[in-house]
Amino acid sequence: MLARYAKAFFNRLLTPVARLLLRLGVSPDVITVIGTLGVSAAALAFYPRGKFVAGTLIITAFVFSDTLDGTMARLQGRPSTWGAFLDSTMDRIADCCVFAGLLWWFAGDGDQVVLAGVTVACLVGSAVVPYAKARAESLGRNADVGFFERSERLVIALIGTGLDGFGVPYVQAVSLWVVAIASAVTAVQRIWTVRTQVRASEA
C-alpha cells in the first residue's frame, strides 16, 4: 500500500541519479546487491549491540537502492526476468537480516524474551507473505491481496526501532507487535484467497 503511493514520488526523485549511474556503466543488478549487503551488514552490526539510531539511519539509506535499481531498469527499457528474480531474492535476505539483528538483541543483551518471540513472528511473516504470493502465481493463481507488504513492514519496524534509539518508550515494542500481527493477517488473507480460487475452479 505504501509502495503504491510513494513509488511515483521516489521514481521522480531518483531518476537523475539513475541516469547518471547508467551513463557510468553501472548495472541495476549491482545496485540491488550493494543495497542488500548494506542493509544486511548494518542490521547485523548495529542492532545486536543496541545501536538502533545508527543502524536505522544506515539501513534506511540503503533501502532506497530498492527503488533506484527499479528506476534504472525502467530507464534501460529492457524488462529483465533475472533482475526481478534477483531483486525479490535480495529483498528476502535484507528483511530477514533486519529482524534477525533485532532478535539477536532481544535474545541477548536486550534480555526481552517476549519481544524476541514477537520478532521471530516478524521474521516468519517477512518470508511467508511474499512466498504465498509468489507460490500462488507459480500455480496460475492470484494472491495479490492484503494491506501489509514489504514497505509497511520495513517503515513501521524501522521507525519504531529508530525512535527507541532516541529514548522514546514502548514505540519499538508496539511497532513490532503491529508488524507481527498485520503480517499474519496478510498471510492468512493470501492463503484464503488462493483456497477460494482453487475451490471455485474445482467446482
Legacy VTK file of the C-alpha trace (Angstrom):
# vtk DataFile Version 3.0
C-alpha trace
ASCII
DATASET POLYDATA
POINTS 203 float
0.000 0.000 0.000
2.720 2.479 0.952
4.728 1.432 -2.071
1.897 2.287 -4.434
1.621 5.863 -3.156
5.319 6.567 -2.707
6.579 4.851 -5.854
5.927 7.708 -8.277
7.471 10.303 -5.972
10.697 8.392 -5.384
10.963 7.424 -9.049
10.997 11.110 -9.986
13.412 11.919 -7.169
15.880 9.187 -8.091
15.658 9.400 -11.886
18.638 11.828 -12.249
20.784 9.551 -10.075
19.667 6.513 -12.047
20.537 8.198 -15.364
23.990 9.134 -14.066
24.733 5.590 -12.877
23.644 4.130 -16.198
25.900 6.573 -18.069
28.747 5.404 -15.858
28.021 1.831 -16.870
26.639 0.666 -13.511
24.185 -2.229 -13.763
20.885 -2.245 -11.824
21.913 -5.676 -10.519
24.992 -4.146 -8.892
22.809 -1.609 -7.076
20.489 -4.408 -5.944
23.338 -6.413 -4.442
25.014 -3.364 -2.853
21.734 -2.340 -1.259
21.201 -5.802 0.191
24.745 -6.013 1.524
24.410 -2.553 3.090
21.103 -3.300 4.818
22.256 -6.720 5.997
25.612 -5.521 7.294
24.104 -2.548 9.149
21.345 -4.655 10.713
23.721 -7.368 11.906
26.473 -4.990 13.007
24.408 -2.397 14.906
21.119 -3.897 16.057
22.589 -6.779 18.125
24.558 -4.152 20.094
21.515 -1.967 20.682
22.808 0.772 18.341
19.353 1.472 16.968
19.794 5.031 15.688
22.950 4.394 13.677
21.649 1.079 12.386
18.315 2.507 11.306
19.848 5.500 9.529
22.261 3.320 7.543
19.582 0.749 6.718
17.218 3.473 5.552
19.892 4.910 3.246
20.482 1.533 1.619
16.773 0.703 1.373
16.446 3.427 -1.258
18.528 1.258 -3.565
15.449 -0.948 -3.906
13.733 1.898 -5.749
16.881 3.050 -7.522
17.577 -0.277 -9.216
13.995 -0.463 -10.448
14.222 3.065 -11.850
17.457 2.172 -13.637
15.885 -0.945 -15.147
12.908 1.047 -16.441
15.185 3.695 -17.964
17.031 0.942 -19.806
13.720 -0.132 -21.303
14.629 -3.797 -21.007
12.365 -5.702 -18.601
14.503 -8.389 -17.009
13.166 -11.632 -15.577
16.561 -12.168 -13.976
16.518 -8.678 -12.466
13.072 -9.229 -10.972
14.157 -12.573 -9.521
17.361 -11.112 -8.085
15.554 -8.137 -6.579
12.937 -10.312 -4.895
15.537 -12.716 -3.537
17.748 -9.931 -2.209
14.720 -8.320 -0.535
14.105 -11.521 1.423
17.730 -11.618 2.579
17.687 -7.974 3.691
14.371 -8.297 5.530
15.486 -11.429 7.370
18.713 -9.732 8.445
16.839 -6.728 9.854
14.641 -8.892 12.057
17.481 -11.296 12.841
19.537 -8.358 14.147
16.673 -7.293 16.405
16.124 -10.874 17.537
19.798 -11.154 18.415
19.485 -8.084 20.629
16.290 -9.159 22.415
17.559 -12.690 22.989
20.941 -11.408 24.181
21.854 -8.139 25.856
18.363 -6.710 25.397
17.007 -9.561 27.553
13.377 -9.309 26.431
12.043 -12.794 25.805
8.555 -11.705 24.740
9.855 -9.256 22.149
12.276 -11.905 20.934
9.258 -14.095 20.221
7.417 -11.236 18.528
10.467 -10.587 16.360
10.513 -14.253 15.324
6.903 -13.770 14.173
8.003 -10.684 12.200
10.818 -12.655 10.597
8.477 -15.502 9.633
5.927 -13.049 8.268
8.551 -11.304 6.146
9.216 -14.643 4.458
5.709 -16.140 4.275
3.808 -13.110 2.932
5.845 -12.733 -0.294
6.243 -16.508 -0.639
2.476 -17.025 -0.604
2.099 -14.555 -3.454
4.983 -15.994 -5.487
3.832 -19.573 -4.984
0.268 -18.691 -5.955
1.486 -17.054 -9.159
3.590 -20.131 -9.982
0.359 -22.165 -9.792
-1.519 -19.763 -12.024
-3.411 -18.137 -9.153
-3.552 -14.560 -7.879
-2.717 -13.745 -4.267
-2.155 -10.017 -4.687
-4.262 -9.169 -1.650
-3.545 -7.894 1.822
-2.685 -4.480 3.155
0.685 -5.255 4.721
3.591 -5.788 2.380
7.333 -5.150 2.490
7.133 -1.352 2.572
4.773 -1.363 5.529
6.868 -3.894 7.443
10.112 -2.004 6.996
8.752 1.502 7.548
6.962 0.621 10.775
9.777 -1.553 12.159
12.493 0.970 11.286
10.607 3.984 12.635
9.816 2.185 15.874
13.391 0.972 16.278
14.911 4.337 15.431
12.678 6.168 17.898
13.567 3.643 20.575
17.187 4.556 19.965
16.256 8.158 20.778
14.711 7.013 24.055
11.018 7.040 23.105
9.424 4.368 25.321
7.235 1.493 24.100
7.245 2.564 20.439
9.536 -0.243 19.299
7.504 -2.903 21.063
4.272 -1.531 19.601
5.734 -1.358 16.102
6.948 -4.961 16.225
3.618 -6.214 17.530
1.898 -4.369 14.680
4.253 -5.894 12.112
3.831 -9.402 13.529
0.030 -9.295 13.700
-0.533 -7.481 10.405
1.860 -9.804 8.575
-0.001 -12.822 9.925
-3.324 -11.345 8.823
-1.967 -10.654 5.336
-0.587 -14.197 5.065
-3.979 -15.638 6.046
-5.703 -13.358 3.515
-3.473 -14.674 0.738
-3.869 -18.302 1.761
-7.641 -17.948 1.935
-7.785 -16.157 -1.418
-5.899 -18.957 -3.153
-8.055 -21.567 -1.415
-11.168 -19.805 -2.681
-9.808 -19.671 -6.240
-8.851 -23.362 -6.202
-12.214 -24.421 -4.784
-14.039 -22.337 -7.396
-12.042 -23.875 -10.277
-12.551 -27.393 -8.923
-16.284 -26.816 -8.616
LINES 1 204
203 0 1 2 3 4 5 6 7 8 9 10 11 12 13 14 15 16 17 18 19 20 21 22 23 24 25 26 27 28 29 30 31 32 33 34 35 36 37 38 39 40 41 42 43 44 45 46 47 48 49 50 51 52 53 54 55 56 57 58 59 60 61 62 63 64 65 66 67 68 69 70 71 72 73 74 75 76 77 78 79 80 81 82 83 84 85 86 87 88 89 90 91 92 93 94 95 96 97 98 99 100 101 102 103 104 105 106 107 108 109 110 111 112 113 114 115 116 117 118 119 120 121 122 123 124 125 126 127 128 129 130 131 132 133 134 135 136 137 138 139 140 141 142 143 144 145 146 147 148 149 150 151 152 153 154 155 156 157 158 159 160 161 162 163 164 165 166 167 168 169 170 171 172 173 174 175 176 177 178 179 180 181 182 183 184 185 186 187 188 189 190 191 192 193 194 195 196 197 198 199 200 201 202
